[in-house]
């Protein structure tokens, strides 16, 4: 248990994680601003999806060239893995955004700005899952399919990837 806790703190107090947070934060701000712009011509859900794509391109570019440098994969594999992880993240973002905007906030009488606040919360939820995915899969030495085949939990916790 102590080894798992040490591994957890080593990962989430690292320079890479802090840079990931910084770059993801910038991408999230761009994402949120783009959603407000898209909302002038699109409804809420398509606006979130298109804005998320803009944020995704920003995050990939910043993390690939400024944070996770030196990867040994071809860029098309990194892009494919980045997209897979972000598809999972967009599902997480949509579920949180919709749950808050349509269920939680109305149940407590919060209506003004509920879609904006819900979207900000939704964008923030995949931070840990995305970091692990991008560190070990997108820009790491293994592919998404290799980790699935070998059992992701076994790879992350038993072998303690550095």
Secondary structure, DSSP 8 states (H G I E B T S, - for coil): -HHHHHHHHHHHTSHHHHHHHHHHHHHHHHHHHHHHHHTTTS-HHHHHHHHHHHHHHHHHHHIIIIISTT--S-HHHHHHHHHHHHHHHHHHHHHHHHHIIIIIHHHTT--TTHHHHHHHHHHHTTHHHHHHHIIIIISSSS-HHHHHHH-HHIIIIIS---
